Amino acid sequence: MTGDDAGAGPVYGIDFGTWTSALVILRRGHPPLPVRDPVSPYGATSVRSAVCLLPDGSTVVGQAAQNSRLQRPERFRAEFKREFGEAFPHQLGECRFTTVQLTTYVLGFLVEQARTAVNSAPSRVVITVPATWEGNRRDLMLTAAEAAGLPPEIVEVHTEPVAATVYALHDHGMDRDRTVLVYDLGGGTFDLAVAQGSTQGFTVLGSPGGLADVGGLAIDRAVLAMVQERCPAAVAELRQAAAGSNEPGALRRAILLAEACTTFKHQLSVSSEHSDLLTMLDPPVEVTLTQDDLREAIRPLLSDTVEECERVLRMHGLEWEDLDLIVPVGGSSRLPMVGDLLAERSGQPVLAVSEPELAVATGAAWLAWGTAPVRVAGSPPSPDDAPQRHQVPPKVAALLEAGLTGRMVREAMRHAG
């Protein structure tokens, strides 16, 4: 499909992430449009990948789920992308859900917000998945998309590094031949890809690389470790109380501490220093952290990502000086020490990306629009060279044939589970 073919309707690019998810809409004659979480006070353009089960049996997603977490921690689940494809269910209150069902709620929420923003059905949708996901998990993602109300004939799957590379080369370098490294530091994982691009499209050099356990969540844990160094007894007491009982008060205080650590990370991406009174500790403690503190705490994590970049470059017979540009994407790349370390170790230009958390979804949307031919060098035809289709599961097909909408299918799946 080309951009002309896509003129029949808008296209969606969807990035289902460990921490947050995003959907970007492309329409003829309009700039890329990210959907917003209507509950977020700041109109966030990414949606928390979280689900909370309410007492009446309904579910809320995104910021609404996050807001309900303190009152109902036992009914809240997030970061379930890590268990995608595994058999065990998630217990939310008295109900059990598979990871695919929870993913369906997130995708369905994104699609509903897209339909609110642009009252027209999509003509094509690209959903991204980690490069390490094998066929079974890709098929399960397509099943979740179908249950979320997306017709299977318009949905494709591409990998996150490839979508990020499309974003980088489409917006920052397809005017001439370039060799680009895309450095994708997200909420849960690190991915990278090396590509050679031009106005005719681009080639991804071999398989993308990455690390499964380096991302924003690992950085949050590093912040928590720094907080614990400053008030070890209070943090140890809280963590022991939260882990050793189902007492709601301790669980809520532990949640607030985790959220405070995330706030430290966000503030230190724009400020040289941040202080907070941690009232969830007993006794309350005021903690001050600096960018230099965070830089030293996460230097081992970031060094691991740079070493992975060097490994992938060597695998392709390249060195840092062979690159024309390094493009950091993913929300965690907002931290200034990420770009600093990349520039220091590579000696190459590092692009400043204004909204790195939207890069994968935007690249997926350009893939859906069909303006960026992509080929993986040295590999046989792969899911990134041709659309991935799937067979609709019999249970879902029966529900659709009965005339149920995407929302009704998701509710039927929940009650069946």
C-alpha positions in Angstrom: 0.0 0.0 0.0 1.2 3.5 -0.8 0.3 6.9 0.6 -2.2 7.3 -2.2 -3.8 4.0 -1.4 -4.1 5.1 2.3 -6.2 8.1 1.3 -9.3 6.0 1.8 -9.0 6.7 5.5 -6.6 7.5 8.3 -3.9 5.0 9.3 -2.8 4.2 12.9 0.6 3.4 14.3 0.4 1.7 17.7 3.3 1.3 20.1 2.2 -1.1 22.9 4.8 -0.5 25.6 5.8 -1.9 29.0 5.2 1.4 30.8 3.2 3.5 28.3 1.5 3.0 25.0 0.9 5.4 22.2 -1.2 5.7 19.0 -0.4 8.1 16.2 -2.9 8.9 13.4 -1.9 9.9 9.9 -4.3 11.6 7.5 -3.8 13.2 4.2 -2.9 16.9 4.5 -2.5 16.8 8.3 0.5 16.4 10.6 0.8 13.2 12.7 -1.8 13.3 15.5 -1.1 11.4 18.8 -4.2 10.4 20.8 -4.4 11.8 24.3 -5.5 10.3 27.6 -8.6 12.3 28.5 -8.1 11.8 32.2 -4.5 13.0 32.3 -4.5 16.6 33.7 -1.8 17.5 31.1 -3.4 15.8 28.1 -0.6 13.2 27.9 0.2 11.9 24.4 1.1 8.5 25.8 -1.2 6.2 27.8 -0.1 4.2 30.9 -0.2 0.5 30.0 -2.3 -0.2 33.1 -5.7 -1.7 33.8 -7.8 -1.5 37.0 -10.9 -3.5 37.7 -13.7 -1.5 39.4 -16.1 -2.9 42.0 -18.9 -3.0 39.4 -16.9 -5.3 37.2 -16.0 -2.7 34.6 -12.4 -1.8 33.8 -10.5 1.5 33.4 -7.2 2.0 31.5 -4.4 4.6 31.5 -4.5 7.5 33.9 -7.9 6.4 35.2 -6.4 3.1 36.2 -3.4 4.8 37.8 -5.7 7.1 39.8 -7.6 4.0 41.1 -4.5 2.2 42.1 -4.2 3.5 45.6 -7.7 2.6 46.5 -7.6 -0.8 44.8 -4.0 -2.0 44.5 -5.1 -5.7 44.4 -7.3 -4.9 41.3 -4.5 -3.0 39.4 -2.1 -4.5 36.9 0.7 -2.8 34.9 3.9 -3.8 33.1 2.1 -7.0 32.0 3.8 -6.8 28.6 6.7 -8.7 30.2 4.4 -11.8 30.6 2.9 -11.6 27.1 2.5 -15.1 25.8 2.9 -16.8 29.1 0.0 -19.0 30.3 -0.5 -17.9 33.9 -3.4 -15.4 34.5 -3.4 -12.1 36.4 -5.7 -11.9 39.4 -7.6 -8.6 39.7 -9.8 -8.8 42.7 -12.1 -11.8 42.2 -11.4 -12.1 38.4 -8.6 -13.6 36.4 -7.3 -12.2 33.1 -4.7 -13.4 30.6 -2.1 -10.9 29.5 -3.7 -10.9 26.1 -7.0 -9.8 27.6 -5.3 -7.0 29.6 -3.5 -6.0 26.3 -6.9 -5.9 24.6 -8.2 -3.4 27.1 -5.2 -1.1 26.4 -5.5 -1.4 22.6 -9.2 -0.9 22.8 -8.8 2.3 24.8 -6.3 3.7 22.3 -8.6 2.9 19.4 -11.6 4.5 21.1 -9.6 7.7 21.7 -8.5 7.6 18.1 -12.1 7.3 16.9 -13.0 10.2 19.2 -10.2 12.4 17.8 -10.9 11.4 14.1 -14.4 10.1 13.5 -13.3 7.8 10.7 -12.3 4.1 10.7 -8.7 3.4 9.9 -7.7 1.9 6.5 -4.6 0.3 7.8 -3.0 -0.3 11.2 0.6 -1.2 12.2 1.3 -2.5 15.7 4.9 -2.8 16.9 6.4 -5.6 19.0 9.9 -6.3 20.4 12.3 -7.7 17.9 12.8 -10.8 20.0 9.1 -11.8 19.9 8.6 -15.0 17.9 5.6 -15.9 15.8 3.4 -17.1 18.6 3.5 -13.8 20.5 3.0 -11.8 17.3 -0.1 -13.9 16.6 -1.4 -13.2 20.1 -0.9 -9.5 19.6 -3.0 -9.7 16.4 -5.6 -11.6 18.4 -5.7 -8.8 20.9 -6.0 -6.2 18.1 -8.9 -8.1 16.7 -10.7 -8.3 20.1 -10.0 -4.6 20.4 -12.2 -3.9 17.4 -9.5 -3.8 14.6 -10.5 -5.9 11.5 -7.7 -8.4 10.9 -7.4 -7.6 7.2 -6.0 -4.1 7.9 -3.6 -5.0 10.8 0.1 -5.7 10.4 2.9 -6.3 12.9 6.4 -4.7 12.6 9.2 -4.7 15.2 9.9 -1.6 17.4 13.4 -1.0 16.2 12.3 -1.0 12.6 9.4 1.4 13.3 11.8 3.7 15.2 14.2 3.6 12.3 11.4 4.6 9.9 10.7 7.6 12.2 14.4 8.6 12.3 14.9 8.3 8.5 11.5 9.7 7.5 11.9 12.9 9.6 15.7 13.2 9.9 17.6 11.8 7.0 15.9 10.3 4.0 17.0 13.2 1.8 20.3 11.5 1.1 22.2 8.3 1.8 22.9 7.9 5.5 23.9 5.2 8.0 22.0 5.7 11.2 21.9 4.0 14.6 18.5 4.1 16.3 18.9 3.9 20.1 15.6 3.0 21.7 15.5 3.2 25.5 11.9 2.6 26.6 10.1 1.9 29.8 11.0 -1.8 30.0 13.6 -2.6 27.4 16.4 -1.3 25.2 16.4 -1.9 21.5 18.7 -0.7 18.7 18.9 -1.0 14.9 21.5 0.1 12.4 20.1 1.2 9.0 21.2 2.6 5.7 18.6 4.9 4.2 17.9 7.2 1.3 15.0 8.7 -0.6 14.3 5.2 -2.0 13.7 3.7 1.5 16.1 2.0 3.8 17.8 -1.3 4.7 18.1 -2.6 8.3 21.4 -4.2 8.6 20.8 -7.7 10.0 18.8 -8.4 13.1 18.2 -5.5 15.6 19.9 -5.8 19.0 18.8 -5.0 22.5 18.6 -5.8 26.2 15.5 -7.2 27.8 16.0 -5.7 31.3 17.3 -2.2 30.7 14.8 0.7 30.6 12.9 3.2 32.6 11.9 0.6 35.2 15.5 -0.3 35.9 16.3 3.4 36.2 13.4 3.7 38.8 15.0 0.9 40.8 18.3 2.7 40.7 16.6 5.9 42.1 14.9 3.8 44.8 18.4 2.4 45.8 19.7 5.9 46.1 16.7 6.9 48.3 17.3 3.8 50.5 20.9 4.8 50.9 19.8 8.1 52.4 17.2 6.6 54.8 17.8 2.9 54.9 15.8 2.0 58.0 12.6 3.8 56.9 12.7 2.3 53.4 13.5 -1.2 54.6 10.6 -1.1 57.1 8.2 0.0 54.4 9.3 -2.6 51.9 9.2 -5.3 54.5 5.7 -4.3 55.6 4.4 -4.1 52.0 5.9 -7.5 51.1 5.0 -9.3 54.2 1.2 -8.6 54.4 -1.8 -7.6 52.5 -2.4 -4.6 54.7 -3.7 -1.9 52.3 -2.0 0.9 54.1 1.5 -0.5 53.6 0.8 -1.3 50.0 -0.4 2.2 49.3 2.7 3.7 51.0 4.9 1.5 48.9 3.1 2.6 45.7 3.6 6.2 46.7 7.3 5.6 47.2 7.6 4.0 43.8 5.8 7.0 42.2 8.1 9.4 44.1 11.1 7.6 42.5 9.6 8.0 39.1 9.0 11.7 39.8 12.6 12.1 40.8 13.6 10.6 37.4 11.3 12.8 35.4 12.4 16.0 37.3 16.1 15.2 36.9 15.6 14.9 33.1 15.0 18.7 33.1 16.5 20.0 36.4 19.9 19.7 37.9 18.5 18.9 41.4 15.2 17.8 42.9 14.0 17.6 46.5 10.9 15.9 47.9 9.5 15.2 51.3 8.7 11.5 51.4 5.7 11.5 53.7 5.0 7.8 53.0 8.1 6.9 55.1 7.9 6.7 58.9 9.2 9.2 59.9 8.9 11.4 56.8 12.3 12.2 55.2 13.3 15.0 52.8 15.5 13.7 50.1 17.5 15.7 47.6 19.0 14.1 44.5 21.0 15.7 41.7 21.6 14.9 38.0 25.1 13.9 38.9 23.8 11.5 41.5 21.5 9.9 38.9 24.2 9.9 36.3 26.5 7.8 38.5 23.8 5.5 39.6 22.7 4.5 36.1 26.1 4.7 34.4 26.4 0.9 34.5 23.0 0.5 32.9 23.8 3.0 30.2 27.2 1.5 29.6 25.6 -1.8 29.0 23.5 -0.2 26.2 26.5 1.4 24.6 28.4 -1.9 24.7 25.4 -3.6 23.0 25.5 -0.9 20.3 29.2 -1.6 19.8 28.5 -5.4 19.6 25.9 -4.9 16.9 28.2 -2.5 15.0 31.0 -5.0 15.0 28.7 -7.7 13.8 28.0 -5.6 10.7 31.7 -4.7 10.3 31.1 -1.1 11.3 32.6 1.3 13.9 31.2 4.5 15.5 32.9 6.6 12.8 30.9 4.8 10.1 27.7 6.4 11.4 26.3 9.6 10.1 23.8 10.0 13.0 22.6 8.5 16.3 18.9 8.9 17.0 17.9 8.4 20.7 14.2 7.5 21.0 12.0 6.1 23.8 10.8 8.0 26.8 13.9 7.2 28.9 16.2 8.8 26.4 14.9 12.2 27.7 17.5 11.9 30.5 20.4 14.2 29.4 23.0 11.7 30.5 21.9 9.3 27.8 22.8 11.7 25.0 25.9 12.8 26.8 27.2 9.3 27.1 26.3 8.4 23.5 28.2 11.5 22.3 31.2 10.8 24.5 31.5 7.2 23.5 30.7 7.5 19.8 32.2 10.9 18.9 29.2 11.2 16.4 26.3 13.6 16.2 23.4 12.7 18.5 20.0 14.0 17.4 17.8 15.9 19.9 14.4 14.3 19.5 11.5 16.5 20.8 9.1 13.7 21.7 11.1 10.5 21.9 8.2 8.5 23.5 6.2 8.9 20.3 8.9 7.9 17.9 8.0 4.2 17.6 4.3 4.9 17.1 5.0 7.7 14.6 7.3 5.3 12.6 4.6 2.7 12.8 2.1 5.2 11.3 4.5 6.0 8.5 4.8 2.2 7.8 1.0 2.0 7.7 1.0 4.9 5.3 3.4 3.0 3.1 5.9 5.8 2.3 9.0 4.0 3.7 10.1 0.8 1.9 12.1 -1.4 4.3 14.3 -4.4 3.8 16.4 -6.4 6.3 19.8 -7.0 4.8 21.2 -10.6 4.8 18.0 -12.1 5.9 15.2 -14.1 4.2 11.8 -12.4 3.9 10.6 -11.6 7.4 7.5 -10.2 9.0 8.9 -6.8 8.4 9.1 -7.3 4.7 5.5 -8.3 4.2 2.2 -7.9 6.0 1.5 -10.3 8.8 -2.1 -11.6 8.8 -3.7 -14.0 11.2 -6.7 -16.2 11.5 -9.3 -15.0 13.8 -9.8 -17.3 16.8 -13.1 -19.2 16.6 -14.5 -17.7 19.8 -13.8 -14.2 18.6 -15.1 -14.9 15.1 -18.3 -16.2 16.5 -18.8 -13.0 18.6 -18.1 -10.8 15.6 -20.4 -12.7 13.4 -23.1 -12.2 16.0 -22.7 -8.5 15.5 -20.8 -7.5 18.6 -18.7 -4.4 18.5 -15.0 -4.4 19.6 -16.0 -3.1 23.1 -18.7 -5.9 23.4 -16.2 -8.5 22.3 -13.8 -7.4 25.1 -16.5 -7.6 27.7 -17.6 -11.0 26.5 -14.0 -12.2 26.7 -13.7 -10.9 30.2 -16.7 -12.7 31.5 -15.7 -15.8 29.7 -12.3 -15.6 31.4 
